[in-house]
């Protein structure tokens, strides 16, 4: 009986997995989460655990990426803030990703929903 229930539970967990994010996507997600927390917080400071939840990252991975972002001068960790270089990254990333999206739609005749992964 126990094995049957276990197999049933496994069958329910066969959801399609999300594709792995590359480092640029992770940086973008983290910087956006920090920016969101700064603009929606009374203290204008991001809290790492809230950033972690917004980015859907394990805390140890988040701390590693925060160290990398600080070494690249994109953030300050104490308090957690985005630097000018980090803001520039966000603008450039958005511009490049929208350009790539348009290229796929225009030249590959791929529907916009398919390009966005919807």
Buried (B, 14 or more C-beta within 10 A) or exposed (E): EEEEEEEEEEEEEEEEEEEEBEEEEBBBBBBBBBBBBBEEEEEEEBBBEBBBEBBEBEEEEBBEBBEBBBEEEBBEEEEBBBBEEBEEBBEEBEEEEEEEBEEBBEEEEEEEEEBEEE
